[in-house]
């Protein structure tokens, strides 16, 4: 009885055309709540190390281009 009543009410209040919009919105809200707890300090330090290595590489490349030409 209850599942059938719930289905009827749900279909009346939320037509199929809007189901995708609600689903997407709820997914974004769930991701927004989940994001801060899913970022670990190891991943942040890894990103910092990668950015530092890339900065050093680009500086060396720039120095080499200045010395030897493009």
C-alpha positions in Angstrom: 0.0 0.0 0.0 2.6 2.5 1.1 5.0 2.0 -1.9 2.2 2.4 -4.3 1.0 5.6 -2.6 4.5 6.9 -2.5 5.0 6.2 -6.2 1.7 8.0 -7.1 2.6 11.1 -5.0 6.2 11.1 -6.3 5.0 10.9 -10.0 2.5 13.7 -9.4 4.9 16.1 -7.7 8.0 15.2 -9.7 7.2 14.6 -13.4 9.8 12.6 -15.4 10.9 15.8 -17.2 12.2 17.2 -14.0 13.7 14.0 -12.6 17.1 14.6 -14.3 17.3 18.2 -12.9 16.6 17.0 -9.4 19.0 14.1 -9.7 21.8 16.3 -11.0 21.1 18.9 -8.2 21.2 16.2 -5.5 24.4 14.8 -6.9 26.1 18.2 -6.8 24.9 18.8 -3.2 26.2 15.4 -2.2 29.6 16.1 -3.8 29.7 19.5 -2.2 29.2 18.0 1.2 31.7 15.1 0.5 34.5 17.1 -1.0 36.2 18.7 2.1 36.5 15.4 3.9 37.8 13.5 0.8 40.9 15.7 0.3 43.7 14.2 2.2 46.9 16.0 3.3 49.0 13.5 1.3 47.2 14.4 -1.9 47.7 18.1 -1.3 51.4 17.6 -0.6 51.7 15.5 -3.7 50.1 18.3 -5.7 52.5 20.8 -4.2 55.5 18.6 -5.0 54.3 18.2 -8.6 53.8 22.0 -9.0 57.2 22.7 -7.6 58.8 20.2 -9.9 57.0 21.7 -12.9 58.1 25.2 -11.8 61.7 24.1 -11.6 61.5 22.4 -15.0 60.0 25.5 -16.6 62.6 27.7 -15.1 65.4 25.4 -16.4 63.8 25.4 -19.8 63.5 29.2 -19.8 67.2 29.5 -18.8 68.2 27.1 -21.6 66.2 29.0 -24.2 67.8 32.3 -23.0 71.3 30.7 -23.3 71.0 28.6 -26.4 68.0 30.1 -28.2 64.5 28.7 -28.8 
